[in-house]
């Protein structure tokens, strides 16, 4: 998701209960800036830099792996036809904004997800509504279908993440069946 302010209580709760927490989408740039990285003109909530630092410290204290994308698709404008390039998360140029995970970041996140037995997905990896910035979100959606088919539990909720699967998710024959009423295993 994009805003630390709207997800911080969820994030703090997850850090208290999970082995891994993946932060992607616009929210990642507040965390990058809190780490002292340049973020160009990416979305950042400056009022929440200390909150991001506290979340990173809490994760370290609890032994939780806090995962941020290592590669970003950046654009020179917030537009479907913007000029784009893929850069390391350490090298976001001035005047460019991060709008999706890069391929290396998506692969790294998919590897981390493959180790999970339960996944709660609460926000897209990028601006999936624009094709140029949708690959990270849809590739993660496909990865969740794959790990769910292998027995993991995947829960998708939270604004953009909940809207993403129908637009770019797997074909219906790949999607796992919905749980029976009451949530009992089939």
C-alpha positions in Angstrom: 0.0 0.0 0.0 0.9 3.6 -0.2 0.5 5.2 3.2 2.3 4.4 6.4 -0.3 6.5 8.3 -3.2 4.3 7.3 -1.3 1.0 7.8 1.0 1.6 10.8 -1.2 -0.2 13.4 -1.6 -3.2 11.1 2.2 -3.1 10.5 3.0 -3.0 14.2 0.6 -5.8 14.9 2.1 -8.0 12.1 5.6 -7.3 13.4 4.5 -8.7 16.7 3.1 -11.9 15.2 5.0 -12.7 11.9 8.3 -14.1 10.9 8.5 -11.9 7.8 6.9 -8.6 6.9 7.2 -7.4 3.3 6.8 -3.7 2.7 6.1 -2.6 -0.9 4.2 -0.1 -2.9 4.3 3.6 -2.0 4.9 2.8 1.7 8.4 1.5 0.9 9.7 5.0 0.1 8.9 6.4 3.5 11.0 3.5 4.9 13.8 4.1 2.4 13.9 7.8 3.3 14.0 6.8 7.0 17.0 4.7 6.2 18.7 7.8 4.7 18.3 6.8 1.0 17.4 9.2 -1.8 13.9 8.6 -3.0 13.6 11.2 -5.8 10.0 12.4 -6.1 8.5 9.2 -4.8 5.6 9.3 -2.4 6.9 9.9 1.1 5.1 10.7 4.3 7.7 12.9 6.1 5.5 13.0 9.2 6.0 9.2 9.6 9.7 8.9 9.1 10.2 8.4 12.9 7.3 5.9 12.8 9.1 3.9 10.1 12.3 4.0 12.1 10.4 2.7 15.1 8.8 -0.1 13.0 12.3 -1.1 11.7 13.7 -1.1 15.3 10.7 -3.2 16.5 11.2 -5.7 13.8 14.9 -6.0 14.6 14.1 -6.4 18.3 11.5 -9.1 17.7 13.7 -10.9 15.1 11.3 -10.3 12.3 12.7 -10.1 8.8 11.5 -6.7 7.4 11.7 -7.0 3.6 11.8 -4.0 1.3 12.2 -4.1 -2.5 15.8 -4.0 -3.7 14.9 -2.8 -7.2 12.4 -0.2 -8.3 10.6 0.7 -11.6 10.9 4.5 -11.6 9.2 7.0 -13.9 9.7 10.7 -14.7 6.0 11.4 -14.3 2.9 9.8 -12.7 1.5 8.8 -16.1 0.9 5.6 -18.0 3.1 6.9 -20.9 5.9 8.2 -18.6 9.6 7.4 -19.4 10.6 4.5 -17.1 13.7 2.7 -16.0 14.6 0.1 -13.5 17.1 1.0 -10.7 18.4 -0.3 -7.4 16.4 1.0 -4.5 19.7 2.7 -3.5 19.8 4.7 -6.7 16.5 6.4 -7.3 17.3 9.5 -9.3 16.3 13.0 -8.4 13.0 13.9 -10.1 12.0 10.3 -10.7 9.4 8.4 -8.7 9.1 4.8 -7.8 5.9 3.3 -9.1 6.5 -0.5 -9.0 8.9 -3.2 -7.9 11.6 -4.1 -10.3 12.0 -7.7 -11.6 14.8 -8.5 -9.1 12.7 -7.2 -6.2 9.7 -9.2 -7.3 11.8 -12.4 -7.7 13.2 -11.9 -4.2 9.8 -11.3 -2.7 8.5 -14.4 -4.5 11.3 -16.5 -2.9 10.4 -15.1 0.5 6.7 -15.9 0.0 7.5 -19.5 -1.1 8.8 -20.1 2.5 5.5 -19.0 4.0 2.6 -21.1 5.3 0.3 -18.1 5.8 0.3 -14.8 3.9 -1.8 -11.7 4.5 -1.5 -9.3 1.6 -2.7 -5.8 2.4 -1.7 -3.6 -0.6 -0.3 -3.6 -4.1 3.4 -3.5 -5.0 2.9 -0.6 -7.4 0.4 1.5 -9.4 -1.2 -1.6 -10.9 -4.0 0.4 -12.5 -1.4 1.5 -15.1 0.0 -1.3 -17.2 3.6 0.0 -17.1 3.5 -0.3 -13.3 1.4 -3.5 -12.8 3.9 -6.3 -13.2 5.1 -6.4 -9.6 1.5 -6.6 -8.2 0.3 -9.2 -10.7 3.4 -11.4 -10.3 3.0 -11.4 -6.6 -0.7 -12.3 -7.1 0.3 -15.2 -9.3 2.9 -16.3 -6.7 0.2 -16.3 -4.0 -2.0 -18.5 -6.2 1.0 -20.9 -6.6 1.8 -21.1 -2.9 -1.9 -21.5 -2.0 -2.2 -24.4 -4.4 0.7 -26.0 -2.5 -1.1 -25.6 0.9 -0.4 -22.1 2.1 -3.2 -19.9 3.3 -3.4 -16.6 1.5 -5.6 -13.8 2.7 -5.9 -10.8 0.3 -7.5 -7.6 1.6 -6.9 -3.9 1.8 -7.9 -1.6 -1.0 -5.7 -2.0 -4.0 -4.6 -5.6 -3.2 -8.2 -6.7 -3.1 -8.9 -5.1 -6.4 -5.8 -6.4 -8.2 -6.6 -10.1 -8.6 -9.7 -9.7 -10.8 -7.8 -7.3 -13.2 -4.5 -9.1 -13.6 -4.7 -12.2 -11.5 -4.5 -15.7 -12.6 -7.2 -17.3 -14.9 -10.1 -18.7 -13.0 -8.9 -22.3 -13.5 -5.7 -21.5 -11.6 -7.3 -19.8 -8.7 -7.9 -22.0 -5.6 -11.6 -22.6 -4.7 -13.1 -20.4 -2.0 -13.3 -21.9 1.4 -16.6 -23.6 2.4 -19.0 -21.6 4.7 -17.6 -21.2 8.2 -14.0 -21.5 6.9 -13.7 -25.2 7.6 -11.1 -27.0 5.4 -12.5 -28.8 2.4 
